[in-house]
């Protein structure tokens, strides 16, 4: 699945390579120059963000903002638990 926006690497990255190691599509390359993500290969599984020990892998700020806007209206809604068979 192609992605229009892939996770980015912020300051604080130690280039440990854990993000690249867990990427199922091999979209991440770590080198001395930094971390490069091939967005066309990224499946947006977010495994890289979960694996980053310094929390330097994140969604781009624009994507974070849009996600927050979409979910904001649901934050105050409480629904009783439902059980489906």
N, C-alpha and C positions, 0 to 999 in steps of 0.2 A: 504494500500500500504506500503510495507516495504521500509525502507530507509537504505542506506549504510552509510550516514553521516547525523547526526542530528545537530541542533543548539547546541552550547556549552555555558556554563556560564563562563564569565571572572570575574576578580577582579572588585569589585564595586557592586557586587550583594548584595542586602540587605535582601534577602530571604523573600520578601514581599508576594510571592505566586501568583502574578498576572499571571505569565507565566503558572503555573499549572491550574489556574482557567479558562483560555481561551483555553487551549489545548483540541481540540475536540476528540482526541483519548486517553486522559488521560495518555500520555506517560511521563509526568513530575511529579516527586515527590520532594517536598521540605521538608527538615528536618534540624535539628540543625547542622548536618554535612555538609550540602550543598544541591545543586540541582542535581538530577540524572535524566537523560533522557534515556528512553528505545528506542534505535534507531529502533528496530524492529516494534515498534508501531507508530513511527513518520511518519506523512503524508507529512512532509515538507511544511506545509501550511504557516509557518512563523508567525502565530498569536502570538506566544510567544515573538518573537523579536519585533513585533509592540507594544505589551502591556508592555514591560519592561520600567519602568520609568527612569532607570539609564543606559539604552542601554548596559546592561551587557550580554544580550542574542544575540549571533551572529552566523553566519555560521562559521565552522572551517576555519582558515586561508588558508589552502590548497584549499578548495572549493571556497573561495573568489578569490584566485589567478587564478584558472582555469576559473572561470566565467568571470573575467576581461579580460583574454586572448581571450576568445571566442567572447566577445562583443567589444573588442578594435577596430577591423576592421570596425565595424558599426558606431562607434562614429562620424566619420567625414563625413558620407554619409548623404546627405540631399535629400529627395524625396518630391515632391509636395504632398499635401494632396489628397486623393482619396475618392470618395463617391460611395458606392456600394448599390444597391437596392436588 
